[in-house]
């Protein structure tokens, strides 16, 4: 029985992989502005050479060399005869000819357009800037195709450019620290899908993560010993620059500053003992804007930090200030009364206005979260909206430039389809042409309360590729099903870059199963997702900076493909039943029904998985109900009301969370049950 069970599950997995490999020639993500296919091809062989002509920045030679190495790894062809692409490689007849008009600058609004012409034995990649050429190289790698003759680039013409100038990803490294290598892998993934801004959230209540030579207590006292040296920051900036990506730092003030106040308590509003916060959330400690000596401190600190990040933008946070510590202090209330301030947000606006010349003195444009959008905030400050569309559109109508993050919070475990449908400029916004021009773009946000370096890739990828497409591709590209088809394929390309959004599971499977026999756990884990939004840590205080992130909810991935595919297959079966589709559904349900017996045996040696016992049992019962429904449908027999009531109760129980996870196949099975009772 166990042998048959394994074969069934393997066959199902093989079918999934086969579907993801279909149409592998034009599965581009993001979708280009214009693509025209035509006869012809460019074969890839050991004689493949790359040349560069025009006036590029030197970064294109390193990226062209990296392209050749990746192409060699993708195809297994020895392409090492050229070595590194250099300025001396300028033959107009090379298999890949890159033509660039001028060096590109890492700045907002730089030209990232490119064109590709493939056919007649040559690929010509043309771009205004080398940054545009880098974007084109990523497209070209996605075009690698194969047939019985070997690997090739198909004949086509592409004209492409981004819809939005700011296509970012926030990576929080303050709540849980992320090593340098992890950030580099993230940058590689971003470059693959043409994102161009890495927003590093570098300090919070839990830690300050950058070496300061002017204020060394920030790393000595306020970091738990994990922080980036200044040399490591410069290394990351150079690594990002090489891929045409800007790094924007965030040093949040005046709230979320427990770490800073732990090192330098004299800048606090309330005189108390401070220590690093071990829990996650919103806390009262806040800097004292009435203390004149605070501003020279921030001037010195921000000037030092600004010197490490050459980008023109500098984020000061400004979010989630409770105001309680300000309201509790007589000297602060007196300060506010003397200046006619009616609320603590007026005081925060005063603070932000004091910060602005400090930021601008360092040649930076100031950014902040949408809480700073208050009367009197200077128009040159960029607003990053996270609390809703109202603040986003409101900022645009008031004359501010803005970035949308609301709807792109990937840490909340929502499906890629949700993010994909979240357009920065929908018709419903009714923005004028001038207001639309103030939309800089959007930014996915990866807050790290519940991730570790092992699991963070699985929370970012591949869903962020859907957001990248929304920010790059034309507004008319909205087919969610096709997005998912291509997302499965780009996921493989991301894995080839070293990202661990797929392979991390094998590590956790063996760890949780306490051995190599992970079969039953794998079947269950492929059908569950972690609780969404903020439900996973709602109503308890278990999670701290030291909590284990190696449990069932950490193993479970967001937006699982198998439940999505099963749901589509159920709908197809109910609409157009066929023997093949009936057998496919039957095999899956039978596999899930039998899995619980194997899982219960696994629990005997894996106590950590007891929290999943209910999920496994409910999956088995739910699958049994689905099999009963299919038997009734096969026989043309309508089930009575008592049966329906009993099976709906099974479905309701299957919706209960276990191990802070939820089964994702309940709705599809319930549709089978309900059809059997009609």
Secondary structure, 3 states (H helix, E strand, C coil): CHHHHHHHHHHHHHHHHHHHCCCCCCCCCCCCCEEEEEEEEEECCCCCCEEEEECCCCHHHHHHHHHHHHHHHHHCCCCCCCCCCCCCCCCCCCCEEEEEEECCCCCCCCCCCEEEEEECCEEEEEEEEHHHHHHHHHHHHHCEEEECCEEEEEEEEEEECCCCCEEEEEEECCCCCCCHHHHHHHHHHHHHCCCCEEEEECEECCEECECCCCCCHHHHCCCCCCCECHHHHHHHHHHHHHCCCEEEEEEEECECCHHHHHHCHHHECCCCCCCCCCECCCCCCEECCCCHHHHHHHHHHHHHHHHHCCCCEEEEECCCCCCHHHHCCHHHHHHHHHCCCCCHHHHHHHHHHHHHHHHHHCCCEEEEEHHHCCCCCCCCCEEEECCCHHHHHHHHHCCCCEEECCCCEHHHCCCHHHHHCCCCCCHHHCCCHHHHHCEEEEEEEECCCCCCCCCHHHHHCCHHHHHHHHHHCCCCCCCHHHHHHHHHHHHHHHHHCCCCCCCHHHHHHHHHHCCCCCHHHHHHHCCEEECCCCCCCCCCCCCECCCCCCCHHHHCCCCCHHHHHHHHHHHHHHHCCCHHHHHHHHHHHHHHHHHHHHHHHHHCCCHHHHHHHHHHHHHHHHHHHHHHHHHHHHHCCCCCHHHHHHHHHHHHHHCCCECCEEECCHHHHHHHHHHHCC
